[in-house]
Amino acid sequence: MRPFTFALMLLAQRVDEALRAERTRARPNSYLVTLLRRRKRRLHARLNRSLGGVALAGR
C-alpha cells in the first residue's frame, strides 16, 4: 500500500469519528454534519480511485 493511500484511510477514519461524535451530541450542528458527510464522500471516492476499484469494507 502506498503512503498516500494509507494517509487517505487515516483521514477517512478521522472524519468517521468526527461525524459519529457530532451525531451523538445533545444538539448536533446540522451544518457541521453536512460538511463532514461531504468530506467523507470525497475521501471515500478518492480512496476508491487510489485502490483501483477494490471494494471497501463497510460501504
Helices and strands as residue ranges (DSSP letters): H 3-24, H 30-50
